[in-house]
Amino acid sequence: GDDIDPLHRTVTDEQVTEFINLWREEEPTRFTDPEIAKSMGLAGTIVPGAMNIAMMSQLITLWSPSVTLKKLDVVFRQVVLHNIPIHVQGIVTDKDVVDGVPQLECDVFMENEEGTRMVIGKATVTIPSRG
């Protein structure tokens, strides 16, 4: 039931462009071009799914430097638009020892300012044993 300290982010157009350039995407896409995004029925340019997953992973790894992210499953419920405040949060939901290794299960989610969950997920992390 422990809360994971939230991350508060606003993903900018420039950050998405930099991320896309790492992918070596040279053509404009729904991630970088507002007209393409609108032609696809979107309200504006969107944050790539991989970038959302990276922020959710960062939530876990910043929470405790001693945990190791073993697995992260996510479900995209809504697109995440550029330049809006988002909150990435989590809560510990279970603890167990698997093959002698302590681990935690955590629910993680990304919300907009209205509290709408745009991305939800479940993380499994291993934690060091106290010996």
MDTraj code that builds the backbone (N, CA, C; nanometers):
import mdtraj as md
import numpy as np

residues = "GLY ASP ASP ILE ASP PRO LEU HIS ARG THR VAL THR ASP GLU GLN VAL THR GLU PHE ILE ASN LEU TRP ARG GLU GLU GLU PRO THR ARG PHE THR ASP PRO GLU ILE ALA LYS SER MET GLY LEU ALA GLY THR ILE VAL PRO GLY ALA MET ASN ILE ALA MET MET SER GLN LEU ILE THR LEU TRP SER PRO SER VAL THR LEU LYS LYS LEU ASP VAL VAL PHE ARG GLN VAL VAL LEU HIS ASN ILE PRO ILE HIS VAL GLN GLY ILE VAL THR ASP LYS ASP VAL VAL ASP GLY VAL PRO GLN LEU GLU CYS ASP VAL PHE MET GLU ASN GLU GLU GLY THR ARG MET VAL ILE GLY LYS ALA THR VAL THR ILE PRO SER ARG GLY".split()
xyz = np.array([
    [0.0775, -0.1196, 0.0000],
    [0.0000, 0.0000, 0.0000],
    [0.0827, 0.1275, 0.0000],
    [0.2153, 0.1158, -0.0033],
    [0.2988, 0.2358, -0.0046],
    [0.2847, 0.3093, -0.1372],
    [0.2723, 0.4413, -0.1276],
    [0.2711, 0.5235, -0.2482],
    [0.4131, 0.5407, -0.3004],
    [0.4242, 0.5496, -0.4298],
    [0.5513, 0.5816, -0.4952],
    [0.5471, 0.7296, -0.5277],
    [0.6484, 0.8022, -0.4844],
    [0.6504, 0.9472, -0.5073],
    [0.6256, 0.9780, -0.6546],
    [0.5301, 1.0659, -0.6831],
    [0.4933, 1.0930, -0.8225],
    [0.5979, 1.1759, -0.8968],
    [0.5962, 1.1596, -1.0274],
    [0.6727, 1.2456, -1.1176],
    [0.5734, 1.3396, -1.1844],
    [0.6098, 1.4632, -1.1936],
    [0.5260, 1.5617, -1.2624],
    [0.6044, 1.6091, -1.3846],
    [0.5458, 1.5926, -1.5007],
    [0.6140, 1.6258, -1.6253],
    [0.5214, 1.7028, -1.7183],
    [0.5840, 1.7801, -1.8044],
    [0.5184, 1.8358, -1.9218],
    [0.6117, 1.8050, -2.0375],
    [0.5695, 1.7137, -2.1233],
    [0.6532, 1.6726, -2.2361],
    [0.6375, 1.7767, -2.3463],
    [0.7475, 1.8383, -2.3831],
    [0.7446, 1.9468, -2.4816],
    [0.7609, 1.8935, -2.6242],
    [0.7278, 1.9792, -2.7196],
    [0.7493, 1.9460, -2.8611],
    [0.8963, 1.9126, -2.8856],
    [0.9844, 1.9908, -2.8261],
    [1.1288, 1.9714, -2.8457],
    [1.1745, 1.8367, -2.7904],
    [1.1226, 1.7967, -2.6756],
    [1.1605, 1.6676, -2.6177],
    [1.1156, 1.5520, -2.7060],
    [0.9951, 1.5623, -2.7605],
    [0.9461, 1.4567, -2.8491],
    [1.0298, 1.4526, -2.9770],
    [1.0616, 1.5682, -3.0327],
    [1.1443, 1.5719, -3.1540],
    [1.2800, 1.5080, -3.1271],
    [1.3400, 1.5396, -3.0140],
    [1.4691, 1.4794, -2.9791],
    [1.4559, 1.3274, -2.9647],
    [1.3498, 1.2822, -2.9007],
    [1.3252, 1.1391, -2.8844],
    [1.3069, 1.0711, -3.0200],
    [1.2265, 1.1333, -3.1053],
    [1.2019, 1.0779, -3.2395],
    [1.3315, 1.0730, -3.3200],
    [1.4149, 1.1749, -3.3077],
    [1.5421, 1.1759, -3.3799],
    [1.6328, 1.0617, -3.3367],
    [1.6225, 1.0191, -3.2121],
    [1.6988, 0.9027, -3.1667],
    [1.6512, 0.7762, -3.2362],
    [1.5238, 0.7741, -3.2730],
    [1.4673, 0.6626, -3.3496],
    [1.5075, 0.6694, -3.4963],
    [1.5634, 0.7823, -3.5352],
    [1.6027, 0.8093, -3.6736],
    [1.4822, 0.8211, -3.7665],
    [1.3721, 0.8693, -3.7108],
    [1.2538, 0.8983, -3.7921],
    [1.2802, 1.0305, -3.8633],
    [1.2840, 1.0285, -3.9930],
    [1.3126, 1.1511, -4.0663],
    [1.1865, 1.2162, -4.1219],
    [1.0832, 1.1373, -4.1397],
    [0.9590, 1.1898, -4.1942],
    [0.8729, 1.2447, -4.0804],
    [0.7995, 1.3531, -4.1050],
    [0.7051, 1.4008, -4.0032],
    [0.5989, 1.2936, -3.9758],
    [0.5568, 1.2838, -3.8517],
    [0.4572, 1.1844, -3.8123],
    [0.3567, 1.2489, -3.7167],
    [0.2638, 1.1672, -3.6688],
    [0.1652, 1.2138, -3.5715],
    [0.2309, 1.2588, -3.4412],
    [0.3579, 1.2232, -3.4238],
    [0.4303, 1.2634, -3.3038],
    [0.4878, 1.4049, -3.3153],
    [0.5113, 1.4502, -3.4385],
    [0.5811, 1.5778, -3.4561],
    [0.5076, 1.6801, -3.5412],
    [0.4101, 1.6377, -3.6184],
    [0.3434, 1.7294, -3.7109],
    [0.1951, 1.7434, -3.6741],
    [0.1548, 1.8622, -3.6276],
    [0.0142, 1.8817, -3.5865],
    [-0.0866, 1.8537, -3.6975],
    [-0.0516, 1.8849, -3.8218],
    [-0.1458, 1.8617, -3.9320],
    [-0.1657, 1.7123, -3.9576],
    [-0.0592, 1.6368, -3.9520],
    [-0.0720, 1.4905, -3.9691],
    [-0.1545, 1.4337, -3.8547],
    [-0.1268, 1.4783, -3.7326],
    [-0.2018, 1.4297, -3.6156],
    [-0.3505, 1.4599, -3.6320],
    [-0.3830, 1.5817, -3.6729],
    [-0.5239, 1.6195, -3.6893],
    [-0.5896, 1.5416, -3.8026],
    [-0.5146, 1.5124, -3.9097],
    [-0.5709, 1.4351, -4.0202],
    [-0.6031, 1.2913, -3.9775],
    [-0.5426, 1.2476, -3.8668],
    [-0.5680, 1.1133, -3.8134],
    [-0.6755, 1.1155, -3.7043],
    [-0.7378, 1.2326, -3.6857],
    [-0.8437, 1.2438, -3.5868],
    [-0.7953, 1.2710, -3.4451],
    [-0.6695, 1.3058, -3.4305],
    [-0.6141, 1.3348, -3.2983],
    [-0.6290, 1.4828, -3.2669],
    [-0.6307, 1.5158, -3.1387],
    [-0.6452, 1.6555, -3.0965],
    [-0.5173, 1.7356, -3.1169],
    [-0.4076, 1.6682, -3.1373],
    [-0.2783, 1.7331, -3.1568],
    [-0.1693, 1.6278, -3.1610],
    [-0.0449, 1.6732, -3.1645],
    [0.0661, 1.5789, -3.1667],
    [0.0702, 1.5015, -3.0356],
    [0.1126, 1.3748, -3.0455],
    [0.1090, 1.2865, -2.9290],
    [0.2491, 1.2417, -2.8891],
    [0.2598, 1.2070, -2.7630],
    [0.3844, 1.1543, -2.7081],
    [0.3938, 1.0071, -2.7498],
    [0.5072, 0.9637, -2.8067],
    [0.5207, 0.8231, -2.8471],
    [0.5036, 0.7286, -2.7276],
    [0.4442, 0.6144, -2.7543],
    [0.4227, 0.5153, -2.6493],
    [0.5515, 0.4769, -2.5773],
    [0.6594, 0.4602, -2.6526],
    [0.7869, 0.4228, -2.5903],
    [0.8354, 0.5297, -2.4930],
    [0.8040, 0.6542, -2.5214],
    [0.8435, 0.7632, -2.4325],
    [0.7590, 0.7597, -2.3046],
    [0.6301, 0.7263, -2.3174],
    [0.5457, 0.7100, -2.1992],
    [0.5970, 0.5958, -2.1113],
    [0.6336, 0.4851, -2.1741],
    [0.6863, 0.3710, -2.0993],
    [0.8161, 0.4097, -2.0286],
    [0.8994, 0.4879, -2.0954],
    [1.0247, 0.5326, -2.0338],
    [0.9979, 0.6158, -1.9084],
    [0.8958, 0.7023, -1.9136],
    [0.8631, 0.7830, -1.7949],
    [0.8099, 0.6959, -1.6821],
    [0.7323, 0.5936, -1.7151],
    [0.6809, 0.5036, -1.6121],
    [0.7955, 0.4224, -1.5506],
    [0.8905, 0.3822, -1.6333],
    [1.0090, 0.3120, -1.5822],
    [1.0895, 0.4032, -1.4913],
    [1.1025, 0.5279, -1.5318],
    [1.1767, 0.6251, -1.4522],
    [1.1125, 0.6453, -1.3151],
    [0.9806, 0.6442, -1.3097],
    [0.9109, 0.6556, -1.1818],
    [0.9622, 0.5493, -1.0849],
    [0.9702, 0.4257, -1.1317],
    [1.0123, 0.3142, -1.0463],
    [1.1593, 0.3263, -1.0086],
    [1.2450, 0.3545, -1.1047],
    [1.3887, 0.3546, -1.0769],
    [1.4329, 0.4752, -0.9939],
    [1.3593, 0.5861, -1.0031],
    [1.3909, 0.7008, -0.9178],
    [1.3381, 0.6818, -0.7752],
    [1.2333, 0.6040, -0.7617],
    [1.1711, 0.5799, -0.6328],
    [1.2706, 0.5184, -0.5349],
    [1.3463, 0.4199, -0.5822],
    [1.4458, 0.3559, -0.4970],
    [1.5612, 0.3090, -0.5836],
    [1.6820, 0.3589, -0.5566],
    [1.7962, 0.3162, -0.6376],
    [1.8330, 0.1693, -0.6163],
    [1.7744, 0.1060, -0.5148],
    [1.8103, -0.0332, -0.4870],
    [1.7197, -0.1342, -0.5580],
    [1.6111, -0.0883, -0.6207],
    [1.5224, -0.1821, -0.6909],
    [1.5705, -0.2030, -0.8338],
    [1.5344, -0.3168, -0.8868],
    [1.5611, -0.3472, -1.0270],
    [1.4271, -0.3734, -1.0943],
    [1.3986, -0.2980, -1.1975],
    [1.2744, -0.3175, -1.2718],
    [1.2858, -0.4457, -1.3521],
    [1.2029, -0.5425, -1.3174],
    [1.2078, -0.6724, -1.3827],
    [1.1105, -0.6805, -1.4997],
    [0.9920, -0.6175, -1.4826],
    [0.8884, -0.6259, -1.5851],
    [0.7974, -0.5048, -1.5729],
    [0.7517, -0.4545, -1.6864],
    [0.6542, -0.3458, -1.6891],
    [0.5568, -0.3723, -1.8031],
    [0.4325, -0.3955, -1.7672],
    [0.3258, -0.4129, -1.8656],
    [0.2382, -0.2889, -1.8605],
    [0.2062, -0.2331, -1.9764],
    [0.1232, -0.1124, -1.9802],
    [0.0061, -0.1297, -2.0755],
    [-0.0971, -0.0508, -2.0479],
    [-0.2139, -0.0428, -2.1349],
    [-0.2352, 0.1056, -2.1651],
    [-0.2431, 0.1374, -2.2928],
    [-0.2670, 0.2753, -2.3349],
    [-0.4184, 0.2944, -2.3469],
    [-0.4730, 0.3793, -2.2601],
    [-0.6169, 0.4033, -2.2594],
    [-0.6526, 0.5264, -2.3413],
    [-0.5618, 0.6230, -2.3437],
    [-0.5812, 0.7457, -2.4219],
    [-0.4437, 0.7926, -2.4684],
    [-0.4434, 0.8744, -2.5714],
    [-0.3168, 0.9323, -2.6159],
    [-0.2731, 1.0398, -2.5169],
    [-0.1437, 1.0615, -2.5117],
    [-0.0862, 1.1667, -2.4278],
    [-0.0391, 1.2771, -2.5216],
    [-0.0952, 1.3948, -2.5053],
    [-0.0604, 1.5077, -2.5912],
    [0.0636, 1.5799, -2.5396],
    [0.1310, 1.6500, -2.6291],
    [0.2447, 1.7349, -2.5920],
    [0.1952, 1.8529, -2.5087],
    [0.2868, 1.9079, -2.4307],
    [0.2703, 2.0375, -2.3643],
    [0.1542, 2.0445, -2.2659],
    [0.1164, 1.9305, -2.2064],
    [0.0169, 1.9317, -2.0995],
    [0.0805, 1.8697, -1.9750],
    [0.0469, 1.9209, -1.8581],
    [0.1012, 1.8603, -1.7360],
    [0.0484, 1.7176, -1.7181],
    [0.1387, 1.6264, -1.6873],
    [0.1003, 1.4884, -1.6577],
    [0.1632, 1.4481, -1.5249],
    [0.1001, 1.3524, -1.4620],
    [0.1472, 1.3018, -1.3340],
    [0.1626, 1.1513, -1.3475],
    [0.2823, 1.1012, -1.3187],
    [0.3099, 0.9583, -1.3221],
    [0.3198, 0.9146, -1.1765],
    [0.2365, 0.8173, -1.1395],
    [0.2266, 0.7775, -1.0002],
    [0.2236, 0.6264, -0.9877],
    [0.2412, 0.5792, -0.8665],
    [0.2347, 0.4357, -0.8441],
    [0.2056, 0.4025, -0.6997],
    [0.1718, 0.2762, -0.6788],
    [0.1442, 0.2243, -0.5455],
    [0.1879, 0.0781, -0.5405],
    [0.2481, 0.0401, -0.4298],
    [0.2878, -0.0990, -0.4102],
    [0.1622, -0.1788, -0.3770],
    [0.1404, -0.2878, -0.4504],
    [0.0179, -0.3654, -0.4317],
    [0.0420, -0.5053, -0.3755],
    [0.1660, -0.5550, -0.3832],
    [0.1916, -0.6905, -0.3347],
    [0.3409, -0.7080, -0.3110],
    [0.3740, -0.7999, -0.2227],
    [0.5142, -0.8369, -0.2021],
    [0.5215, -0.9881, -0.1943],
    [0.6357, -1.0424, -0.2373],
    [0.6504, -1.1870, -0.2437],
    [0.7990, -1.2195, -0.2500],
    [0.8311, -1.3461, -0.2342],
    [0.9655, -1.3959, -0.2571],
    [0.9528, -1.5029, -0.3642],
    [1.0207, -1.4818, -0.4774],
    [1.0141, -1.5740, -0.5901],
    [1.1540, -1.6277, -0.6156],
    [1.1693, -1.7582, -0.6076],
    [1.3003, -1.8222, -0.6247],
    [1.4053, -1.7591, -0.5342],
    [1.3653, -1.7271, -0.4121],
    [1.4575, -1.6706, -0.3146],
    [1.4857, -1.5222, -0.3300],
    [1.4197, -1.4575, -0.4253],
    [1.4438, -1.3153, -0.4505],
    [1.3195, -1.2357, -0.4094],
    [1.3360, -1.1401, -0.3168],
    [1.2209, -1.0571, -0.2799],
    [1.1787, -0.9675, -0.3973],
    [1.0483, -0.9576, -0.4160],
    [1.0000, -0.8700, -0.5219],
    [0.8707, -0.8021, -0.4800],
    [0.8434, -0.6909, -0.5468],
    [0.7233, -0.6128, -0.5248],
    [0.6462, -0.6020, -0.6553],
    [0.5138, -0.5963, -0.6433],
    [0.4263, -0.5648, -0.7554],
    [0.3742, -0.4231, -0.7308],
    [0.3711, -0.3436, -0.8340],
    [0.3267, -0.2049, -0.8217],
    [0.2312, -0.1719, -0.9355],
    [0.1246, -0.1009, -0.9024],
    [0.0403, -0.0423, -1.0057],
    [0.0984, 0.0947, -1.0375],
    [0.1113, 0.1252, -1.1658],
    [0.1628, 0.2552, -1.2092],
    [0.0637, 0.3148, -1.3079],
    [0.0562, 0.4468, -1.3084],
    [-0.0368, 0.5108, -1.4002],
    [0.0061, 0.6530, -1.4301],
    [-0.0390, 0.6984, -1.5459],
    [-0.0118, 0.8343, -1.5933],
    [-0.1455, 0.9049, -1.6082],
    [-0.1571, 1.0209, -1.5415],
    [-0.2824, 1.0958, -1.5431],
    [-0.2597, 1.2363, -1.5966],
    [-0.3679, 1.2944, -1.6510],
    [-0.3644, 1.4369, -1.6829],
    [-0.4107, 1.5138, -1.5596],
    [-0.4182, 1.6449, -1.5695],
    [-0.4551, 1.7266, -1.4535],
    [-0.5988, 1.7039, -1.4058],
    [-0.6839, 1.6524, -1.4929],
    [-0.8223, 1.6250, -1.4544],
    [-0.8351, 1.4904, -1.3829],
    [-0.7253, 1.4162, -1.3752],
    [-0.7278, 1.2859, -1.3089],
    [-0.7638, 1.1705, -1.3999],
    [-0.7713, 1.1961, -1.5310],
    [-0.7986, 1.0893, -1.6270],
    [-0.6731, 1.0058, -1.6457],
    [-0.6847, 0.8762, -1.6250],
    [-0.5703, 0.7859, -1.6429],
    [-0.5556, 0.7529, -1.7908],
    [-0.4453, 0.7993, -1.8469],
    [-0.4217, 0.7811, -1.9897],
    [-0.3427, 0.6536, -2.0171],
    [-0.2525, 0.6191, -1.9263],
    [-0.1726, 0.4977, -1.9386],
    [-0.1715, 0.4322, -1.8010],
    [-0.1979, 0.3014, -1.7985],
    [-0.1936, 0.2275, -1.6728],
    [-0.0995, 0.1091, -1.6904],
    [-0.0473, 0.0588, -1.5796],
    [0.0422, -0.0543, -1.5924],
    [0.0672, -0.1231, -1.4602],
    [0.1430, -0.2314, -1.4710],
    [0.1841, -0.3087, -1.3562],
    [0.3338, -0.3346, -1.3702],
    [0.4063, -0.3010, -1.2626],
    [0.5508, -0.3204, -1.2610],
    [0.5859, -0.4279, -1.1594],
    [0.6837, -0.5088, -1.1950],
    [0.7429, -0.6046, -1.1019],
    [0.8863, -0.5633, -1.0808],
    [0.9253, -0.5468, -0.9541],
    [1.0623, -0.5063, -0.9229],
    [1.1207, -0.6048, -0.8222],
    [1.2503, -0.6276, -0.8338],
    [1.3196, -0.7056, -0.7331],
    [1.3868, -0.6091, -0.6381],
    [1.3973, -0.6512, -0.5145],
    [1.4604, -0.5678, -0.4124],
    [1.5689, -0.6489, -0.3446],
    [1.6734, -0.5816, -0.2962],
    [1.7812, -0.6566, -0.2304],
    [1.7317, -0.7218, -0.1017],
    [1.7866, -0.8355, -0.0749],
    [1.7529, -0.9066, 0.0484],
    [1.8334, -0.8467, 0.1626],
    [1.7764, -0.8477, 0.2800],
    [1.8469, -0.7958, 0.3974],
    [1.9508, -0.8944, 0.4495],
    [1.9597, -1.0082, 0.3852],
    [2.0612, -1.1037, 0.4248],
    [2.0049, -1.1973, 0.5231],
])
top = md.Topology()
chain = top.add_chain()
for i, resn in enumerate(residues, 1):
    res = top.add_residue(resn, chain, resSeq=i)
    for name in ("N", "CA", "C"):
        top.add_atom(name, md.element.get_by_symbol(name[0]), res)
traj = md.Trajectory(xyz[None], top)
